[in-house]
Amino acid sequence: MLTLDRASGAIAHRQFDELEFLLHPGDVLVVNNSRVIPARMRGQKEGDGARVEILLTEEHAPGEWWCMLRPGKRIHNGTRIQLHDLDGRPTPHWVKSIDKNDAGKYLLRLPQSSGVHELLQSIGETPLPPYIERAPIDTRADRERYQTVYAKNDGSVAAPTAGLHFTDELIARLRAKGVTFAEVTLHIGPGTFQPVECDHVEDHPMHEERFEIDTAAAEAVNQAKAEGRRVVAVGTTSMRVLESVATGGAPIAPQLGRTDIFIYPPHEFQVVDELLTNFHLPKSTLLMLVSAFAQPGGTSGREHVLRAYAEAIAKRYRFFSYGDAMFCTG
């Protein structure tokens, strides 16, 4: 784990289980408890038998989901796709394309004979990031491996990866030290990884994601801020929830909603004092969020982050989903 002091830019290197020595009694760690669903299915088109890969991205209505299809050029309204099981054999289940939006996503009507989540548990694959290449992929094992230990609310198509570092044992030690855990939910969609390609960063079309912060989490954060204790966001998704609900700073209110907040330098953070995250892809909105946070006072910490990333590369840190951690503190 690389630690970056936001004020001075100082860098240090530790093991992740040393996090307990960097946290104080009374700190509130805000974690995203969203659970990754086995959202990738495979099948073949009715008629020509062409193979199709389906990635469910968000539920639109009971039995109807917005999806990404590959290939999708020859999918039209009314196209039916027969789903396959995990061994590639045809099943009795069919889906039907009923709409397409301007972003290129398809609205599919899924089988009504069983619940969607039951169907996914039967034939769905965990949607691992495309840069993870290993064969054969043990799809059933990945359903648990690609989860945080505190995951509980189904809905994400990618894991909140900063939380993957935590074990039950470390959480127990942190609680014993007096660190409080507060849970929020943000269901991560594939738009999280969409690179920024426009000339002006503010023109980037940010995706929407569903979130929830309940009464217990809101009270834990509000009490910490009132008493001068630190709030630590575990991951950029937890950060986005807190910044979305803290338009006027603390106190924040429990709520259920959708957010398309895009955080980039300069940004004045309202609630979060420390950030635990992973190392992110170039040109990503996640890297821009970290750059905005890496220097206090709403200024850009881009230079801090670039220097930290350069050192991480030199020290052979692992990047991305199953990679190493970075703690922005101070």
Secondary structure per residue as TSV (DSSP state, phi and psi in degrees):
chain	resnum	aa	ss	phi	psi
A	1	M	-	360.0	125.5
A	2	L	E	-91.3	132.5
A	3	T	E	-108.7	136.5
A	4	L	E	-123.2	119.0
A	5	D	E	-79.1	118.4
A	6	R	T	-65.5	-34.0
A	7	A	T	-76.5	-46.1
A	8	S	T	-99.7	-20.2
A	9	G	-	82.2	5.5
A	10	A	-	-65.6	142.6
A	11	I	E	-119.6	139.5
A	12	A	E	-138.3	163.3
A	13	H	E	-125.9	131.3
A	14	R	-	-141.9	175.0
A	15	Q	-	-91.9	152.2
A	16	F	G	-62.9	-34.5
A	17	D	G	-69.4	-6.1
A	18	E	G	-81.1	0.8
A	19	L	H	-54.7	-33.7
A	20	E	H	-62.3	-23.5
A	21	F	H	-84.0	-13.2
A	22	L	H	-95.9	-14.2
A	23	L	S	-98.5	154.4
A	24	H	-	-112.0	150.8
A	25	P	T	-55.6	132.6
A	26	G	T	98.7	-15.3
A	27	D	-	-61.4	146.8
A	28	V	E	-113.1	116.1
A	29	L	E	-92.7	121.0
A	30	V	E	-100.5	116.6
A	31	V	E	-115.1	153.3
A	32	N	E	-96.9	114.2
A	33	N	-	-92.5	16.4
A	34	S	E	-63.5	143.8
A	35	R	E	-111.1	135.9
A	36	V	E	-74.7	131.6
A	37	I	-	-97.4	152.3
A	38	P	-	-74.4	75.8
A	39	A	-	-87.7	-2.4
A	40	R	E	-99.7	127.5
A	41	M	E	-126.3	160.3
A	42	R	E	-128.9	152.5
A	43	G	E	-168.5	-165.5
A	44	Q	E	-142.2	145.9
A	45	K	E	-69.0	146.2
A	46	E	T	-68.2	139.7
A	47	G	T	99.9	-83.8
A	48	D	T	-88.2	-8.7
A	49	G	-	72.8	13.3
A	50	A	-	-62.9	138.7
A	51	R	E	-75.4	142.1
A	52	V	E	-135.8	135.9
A	53	E	E	-104.5	132.6
A	54	I	E	-118.2	130.6
A	55	L	E	-121.4	111.4
A	56	L	E	-69.8	134.2
A	57	T	E	-115.8	-33.9
A	58	E	E	-165.0	139.5
A	59	E	E	-73.6	131.4
A	60	H	E	-97.8	-42.3
A	61	A	E	-159.7	165.5
A	62	P	T	-52.5	121.1
A	63	G	T	82.2	1.4
A	64	E	E	-128.2	128.7
A	65	W	E	-132.7	140.5
A	66	W	E	-75.3	137.3
A	67	C	E	-139.9	160.2
A	68	M	E	-107.4	132.0
A	69	L	E	-115.6	142.1
A	70	R	E	-138.9	120.6
A	71	P	S	-75.0	154.5
A	72	G	-	-119.8	-1.3
A	73	K	T	-62.4	-32.6
A	74	R	T	-105.1	20.3
A	75	I	-	-96.0	125.6
A	76	H	-	-125.8	167.6
A	77	N	T	-57.2	129.6
A	78	G	T	98.1	-13.7
A	79	T	-	-63.4	133.2
A	80	R	E	-109.4	141.9
A	81	I	E	-127.4	125.5
A	82	Q	E	-85.9	127.7
A	83	L	E	-80.9	149.7
A	84	H	E	-108.7	157.4
A	85	D	-	-84.5	-176.7
A	86	L	T	-68.1	-15.6
A	87	D	T	-97.2	6.7
A	88	G	S	84.2	13.2
A	89	R	-	-95.0	142.3
A	90	P	E	-60.6	142.5
A	91	T	E	-111.6	171.7
A	92	P	E	-74.2	-1.2
A	93	H	E	-92.8	134.7
A	94	W	E	-125.0	149.5
A	95	V	E	-121.2	158.5
A	96	K	E	-132.8	133.1
A	97	S	E	-79.8	127.2
A	98	I	E	-123.3	-8.3
A	99	D	E	-166.9	165.3
A	100	K	E	-145.7	137.5
A	101	N	-	-102.2	177.6
A	102	D	T	-67.9	-19.6
A	103	A	T	-85.2	0.4
A	104	G	S	87.2	10.9
A	105	K	-	-90.5	150.0
A	106	Y	E	-108.7	141.4
A	107	L	E	-96.2	118.0
A	108	L	E	-110.3	140.6
A	109	R	E	-94.8	119.6
A	110	L	-	-92.6	165.1
A	111	P	-	-57.9	140.9
A	112	Q	S	-94.6	-6.4
A	113	S	S	-70.0	-20.6
A	114	S	S	-147.6	159.8
A	115	G	-	-62.6	149.0
A	116	V	H	-59.6	-45.0
A	117	H	H	-67.6	-33.4
A	118	E	H	-65.7	-40.9
A	119	L	H	-63.1	-44.0
A	120	L	H	-62.6	-38.6
A	121	Q	H	-62.9	-28.0
A	122	S	H	-82.3	-44.6
A	123	I	H	-127.2	-1.9
A	124	G	-	-84.2	152.5
A	125	E	B	-109.6	147.3
A	126	T	-	-67.7	126.3
A	127	P	-	-79.6	74.7
A	128	L	-	-63.4	149.5
A	129	P	-	-56.1	147.3
A	130	P	T	-64.9	-20.7
A	131	Y	T	-80.6	-5.0
A	132	I	-	-87.1	108.9
A	133	E	-	-117.1	111.4
A	134	R	-	-155.0	145.8
A	135	A	S	-140.1	139.4
A	136	P	S	-77.8	153.1
A	137	I	-	-84.5	124.9
A	138	D	-	-86.1	89.0
A	139	T	H	-63.1	-34.3
A	140	R	H	-71.2	-41.3
A	141	A	H	-65.9	-37.0
A	142	D	H	-65.4	-22.4
A	143	R	H	-61.7	-28.4
A	144	E	H	-101.8	-33.0
A	145	R	H	-67.4	-36.7
A	146	Y	T	-93.4	51.3
A	147	Q	S	-143.3	152.1
A	148	T	-	-78.2	160.3
A	149	V	T	-70.4	-16.6
A	150	Y	T	-107.3	12.7
A	151	A	-	-64.0	136.9
A	152	K	-	-147.8	-30.1
A	153	N	E	-101.6	111.0
A	154	D	E	-61.8	138.9
A	155	G	E	160.4	-16.3
A	156	S	E	-90.0	153.0
A	157	V	S	-107.9	5.2
A	158	A	S	-150.1	148.8
A	159	A	-	-78.6	146.2
A	160	P	-	-74.0	90.7
A	161	T	G	-68.4	-23.6
A	162	A	G	-60.8	-29.8
A	163	G	G	-77.4	-12.5
A	164	L	G	-65.4	-19.0
A	165	H	G	-75.1	-21.4
A	166	F	-	-78.5	141.9
A	167	T	-	-115.8	162.7
A	168	D	H	-60.2	-36.4
A	169	E	H	-66.3	-42.7
A	170	L	H	-66.4	-40.4
A	171	I	H	-61.4	-40.5
A	172	A	H	-63.1	-40.6
A	173	R	H	-66.5	-39.5
A	174	L	H	-66.0	-42.1
A	175	R	H	-62.0	-41.2
A	176	A	H	-63.7	-28.1
A	177	K	H	-77.4	-15.9
A	178	G	T	106.3	11.7
A	179	V	-	-82.2	134.7
A	180	T	E	-99.9	141.3
A	181	F	E	-106.9	131.5
A	182	A	E	-122.0	134.1
A	183	E	E	-106.2	132.5
A	184	V	E	-122.0	170.4
A	185	T	E	-128.3	127.7
A	186	L	E	-136.7	117.2
A	187	H	-	-82.4	115.1
A	188	I	-	-81.4	128.3
A	189	G	-	-105.7	171.2
A	190	P	G	-65.9	-18.8
A	191	G	G	-64.0	-19.4
A	192	T	G	-54.0	-33.3
A	193	F	G	-100.5	6.7
A	194	Q	-	-69.4	120.5
A	195	P	-	-69.6	154.4
A	196	V	-	-83.6	115.9
A	197	E	-	-119.5	-3.3
A	198	C	S	-84.4	160.4
A	199	D	S	-69.1	-33.2
A	200	H	S	-113.9	120.1
A	201	V	G	-57.3	-33.2
A	202	E	G	-68.9	-11.6
A	203	D	G	-88.5	-4.0
A	204	H	-	-65.4	127.7
A	205	P	-	-78.7	102.1
A	206	M	-	-78.8	136.8
A	207	H	-	-72.9	158.1
A	208	E	-	-97.9	145.6
A	209	E	E	-138.0	146.5
A	210	R	E	-80.9	139.7
A	211	F	E	-141.0	163.6
A	212	E	E	-149.6	136.5
A	213	I	E	-127.7	120.9
A	214	D	-	-90.1	-179.7
A	215	T	H	-61.8	-43.0
A	216	A	H	-62.1	-43.4
A	217	A	H	-67.7	-43.2
A	218	A	H	-61.7	-42.3
A	219	E	H	-65.8	-39.4
A	220	A	H	-63.0	-42.6
A	221	V	H	-68.3	-46.0
A	222	N	H	-62.1	-41.5
A	223	Q	H	-67.1	-40.1
A	224	A	H	-61.3	-45.1
A	225	K	H	-65.9	-38.4
A	226	A	H	-65.8	-30.6
A	227	E	T	-98.4	5.1
A	228	G	T	75.5	20.1
A	229	R	-	-91.3	158.4
A	230	R	-	-83.2	144.2
A	231	V	E	-110.0	123.8
A	232	V	E	-113.6	119.1
A	233	A	E	-84.9	124.1
A	234	V	E	-92.3	95.2
A	235	G	S	96.8	156.6
A	236	T	H	-67.9	-25.1
A	237	T	H	-71.0	-41.5
A	238	S	H	-63.0	-40.3
A	239	M	H	-59.3	-43.9
A	240	R	H	-65.8	-35.8
A	241	V	H	-62.8	-50.0
A	242	L	H	-63.9	-41.4
A	243	E	H	-70.5	-28.1
A	244	S	H	-70.2	-34.8
A	245	V	H	-95.1	-6.5
A	246	A	-	-108.6	52.5
A	247	T	T	-61.9	-30.1
A	248	G	T	-116.6	22.3
A	249	G	S	79.8	-168.3
A	250	A	S	-77.5	152.4
A	251	P	S	-77.8	151.4
A	252	I	-	-106.7	158.5
A	253	A	-	-113.0	145.7
A	254	P	-	-63.1	141.7
A	255	Q	E	-165.2	161.5
A	256	L	E	-125.1	128.9
A	257	G	E	-169.7	-160.5
A	258	R	E	-128.8	145.2
A	259	T	E	-133.7	140.7
A	260	D	-	-124.0	28.9
A	261	I	-	-60.1	133.9
A	262	F	-	-121.9	112.2
A	263	I	-	-104.3	120.2
A	264	Y	-	-147.0	161.3
A	265	P	S	-66.6	145.6
A	266	P	S	-83.9	149.2
A	267	H	-	-145.8	132.6
A	268	E	-	-94.0	108.5
A	269	F	-	-75.8	139.9
A	270	Q	S	-94.6	-32.4
A	271	V	S	-128.4	-43.6
A	272	V	-	-77.9	135.5
A	273	D	S	-103.8	-30.0
A	274	E	E	-137.9	154.3
A	275	L	E	-134.3	127.1
A	276	L	E	-107.0	125.3
A	277	T	E	-149.7	178.8
A	278	N	E	-102.4	-172.3
A	279	F	-	-96.8	129.9
A	280	H	-	-109.5	164.5
A	281	L	-	-67.5	147.7
A	282	P	T	-59.5	149.5
A	283	K	T	64.7	13.6
A	284	S	-	-90.6	153.0
A	285	T	H	-65.2	-26.9
A	286	L	H	-68.2	-41.4
A	287	L	H	-65.2	-35.0
A	288	M	H	-67.6	-38.3
A	289	L	H	-61.3	-46.6
A	290	V	H	-61.6	-40.2
A	291	S	H	-64.1	-35.3
A	292	A	H	-67.0	-33.1
A	293	F	H	-87.0	-20.5
A	294	A	S	-70.9	-3.0
A	295	Q	S	-141.6	127.8
A	296	P	S	-70.1	160.5
A	297	G	S	93.8	11.0
A	298	G	S	81.3	4.5
A	299	T	-	-88.4	176.4
A	300	S	-	-86.6	131.3
A	301	G	-	-102.3	26.7
A	302	R	H	-56.0	-44.4
A	303	E	H	-66.0	-39.6
A	304	H	H	-56.4	-47.1
A	305	V	H	-68.5	-43.5
A	306	L	H	-61.0	-40.1
A	307	R	H	-68.1	-39.9
A	308	A	H	-64.7	-42.1
A	309	Y	H	-65.5	-40.3
A	310	A	H	-60.8	-41.4
A	311	E	H	-69.3	-37.6
A	312	A	H	-61.8	-40.2
A	313	I	H	-65.0	-43.5
A	314	A	H	-63.4	-33.2
A	315	K	T	-88.2	4.9
A	316	R	T	62.3	40.0
A	317	Y	-	-65.8	151.3
A	318	R	-	-90.1	138.0
A	319	F	-	-104.2	166.5
A	320	F	S	73.5	-153.6
A	321	S	T	-57.8	-50.5
A	322	Y	T	-96.8	25.9
A	323	G	S	-91.2	-167.4
A	324	D	-	-86.3	177.0
A	325	A	E	-109.7	160.0
A	326	M	E	-136.7	132.9
A	327	F	E	-118.5	112.8
A	328	C	E	-92.5	116.2
A	329	T	E	-133.5	168.5
A	330	G	-	91.4	360.0
